Amino acid sequence: MTKFVKHFAKNESGATAIEYGLIAAGISVAIVGIVGTLGDNILAAFTTVSNGIAG
């Protein structure tokens, strides 16, 4: 049992997976924010072009 606990304490693969998960979550939040901002700008540009063509 002591051997198992020592091996478990030294095993860092779970910590690495959690770190990668946190990095991926941070990147996802950044992408959602950027796409939200760009989406509004692109919608405004298409609306301007549409109004220019129609009017």
Buried (B, 14 or more C-beta within 10 A) or exposed (E): EEEEEEEEEEEEEEEEEEEEEEEEEEEEEEEEEEEEEEEEEEEEEEEEEEEEEEE
